[in-house]
Structures are given as C-alpha cells and as structure tokens.
Amino acid sequence: MENKKDLRFIIIFIVIVGISLIYLAQASYAKYRRQIDGNVEATVAQWNIKVNNELINNKSVLTNDIIPYLESNPYIKQNVIAPGGTGYFDLSIDGTEVDVDFTYQITIENDELAPLEDLIITRYEQDRVAYNYNSETGITGNITKNTGPVNVRVYFMWNDSETNVMDNQADTEYATQTENPIAYIIAKVRFKQKQ
C-alpha cells in the first residue's frame, strides 16, 4: 500500500511539475511574442525664406516686383534708364524662420524677349561691403539658421562706352520700339541647405 501511495505521490508530483513547466514555458514564450507600438515625433525644420519680405514657399516668381532706384544726372531724368545711366536694386534675404544653415546664389540675366544687351551689372554690396560682380559665379553667400536678413544691393548701368555691344542706332531702336519701352533684368535666387 505504501508503494501505491508513493506511486500516486510521484504521479501527482510529476503532473504538478509538468503543468507548472507547461505554464512557465507558455508564459516565457508569450514574453517574446508580445508587441508594443510607440510613436516617434520629430519636428520638421522650418524652411520659410523671405526675399524682400515676401515668403517664397511654393513660388517661382515673386508676387511683388523688385523696384530699382534709377539715378539721375545732369543729362538723364531720375527714374528712367538711358545710355550711360546707372541704378541699383536691393534684395533682402531673411533666414529668421529657417532652422538650417543654407547658401544662396544670385544670378542676373537680361530678359530674352527684350534684351538690352548693354544693361550690365557693375558691382554689388553684401551688408555694405562692396564686391565686383562676376557673371560666371553670380553672387553667393551663406546664411546661418534663424538669423535676420542679409542685404544685397546690385548696381547696374546702360553701358555706353567703347566696350558696349549696341551702337547708337541699336540704342535708339530699343528706346523707340514701343510707346513705353521697358528694360528688364531678371534676378534669379537659388537656395540650398548646407550639408
């Protein structure tokens, strides 16, 4: 009888140990199969560049024209351009709402539809420091994230010297081609995030 009791005890003990092992195996296996999701939120850097106080997002052309200042002299009325005349225009590039450092490049071109070939860029200033203009490289600079405007002043003239392209007849034809002839300069500004 003792044998039977011992055998029952061993069987019950094995069953209890077996159930316990199955439970433990199932519980530990479930630990490795559990899943939890987590959201990672990262604020995207602002890229709100302004040119002449105008936000350029989703634009290829500024809404407002860049207004030139046309200098007068004893022979040329103010606010008009004529052979020998000079002027300038200002560009303000504002990186206050830009969260990354970036570069800019300004290139100046004559309008293809109405080219005034003798309208040339003579020099420029960046924050009141003067530089010679190079049409190959344009005007370049760097702006540090979240900084105020960089001011660029571009000087131009209607070349009427010995090195001009157009002669007096071509100048006259350009000035009389329409009732209100206009000289166009296209300023292209490109921006790129620094890496």
URHUWO-V348543 format. One record per pair of residues at least 6 apart in sequence whose C-alpha atoms are under 8 Angstrom apart, sorted by the first residue. I is the first residue (numbers start at 1). GAP is how many residues later the second one is. If there is no record, write none. Layout:
I	GAP
I	GAP
This chain:
45	53
45	54
45	55
46	51
46	52
46	53
46	54
47	50
47	51
47	52
47	53
48	7
48	8
48	9
48	47
48	49
48	50
49	6
49	7
49	8
49	44
49	45
49	46
49	47
49	48
49	49
50	6
50	42
50	43
50	44
50	45
51	40
51	41
51	42
51	43
52	39
52	40
52	41
52	42
53	39
53	41
54	8
54	9
56	6
66	23
66	24
66	25
67	22
67	23
68	19
68	20
68	21
68	22
69	10
69	18
69	19
69	20
70	8
70	9
70	10
70	11
70	15
70	16
70	17
70	18
71	7
71	8
71	9
71	14
71	15
71	16
72	6
72	7
72	8
72	13
72	14
73	12
76	6
76	9
81	6
81	77
81	102
82	76
83	75
83	76
83	77
83	88
84	73
84	74
84	75
84	76
84	77
85	72
85	73
85	74
86	69
86	70
86	71
86	72
87	68
87	69
87	70
88	65
88	66
88	67
88	68
89	64
89	65
89	66
90	61
90	62
90	63
90	64
91	60
91	61
91	62
92	57
92	58
92	59
92	60
93	56
93	57
93	58
94	53
94	54
94	55
94	56
95	48
95	49
95	50
95	51
95	52
95	53
95	54
96	49
96	50
96	51
96	52
96	53
97	48
97	49
97	50
98	47
98	48
99	46
99	47
100	44
100	45
100	46
100	93
100	94
101	41
101	42
101	43
101	44
101	92
101	93
102	40
102	41
102	42
102	43
102	89
102	90
102	91
102	92
103	37
103	38
103	39
103	40
103	88
103	89
103	90
103	91
104	35
104	36
104	37
104	38
104	39
104	85
104	86
104	87
104	88
105	33
105	34
105	35
105	36
105	83
105	84
105	85
105	86
106	32
106	33
106	34
106	81
106	82
106	83
106	84
107	28
107	30
107	31
107	32
107	80
107	81
107	82
108	13
108	27
108	30
108	77
108	78
108	79
108	80
109	76
109	77
109	78
109	79
110	6
110	7
110	9
110	74
110	75
110	76
111	73
111	74
111	75
114	69
114	70
115	68
115	69
116	58
116	67
116	68
117	48
117	49
118	39
118	40
118	41
118	42
118	46
118	47
118	48
119	37
119	38
119	39
119	40
120	36
120	37
120	38
120	39
121	12
121	33
121	34
121	35
121	36
122	10
122	11
122	32
122	33
122	34
122	35
123	7
123	8
123	9
123	10
123	31
123	32
123	33
124	6
124	7
124	8
124	9
124	28
124	29
124	30
124	31
125	6
125	26
125	27
125	28
125	29
126	24
126	25
126	26
126	27
127	23
127	24
127	25
128	23
133	6
143	7
174	7
175	6
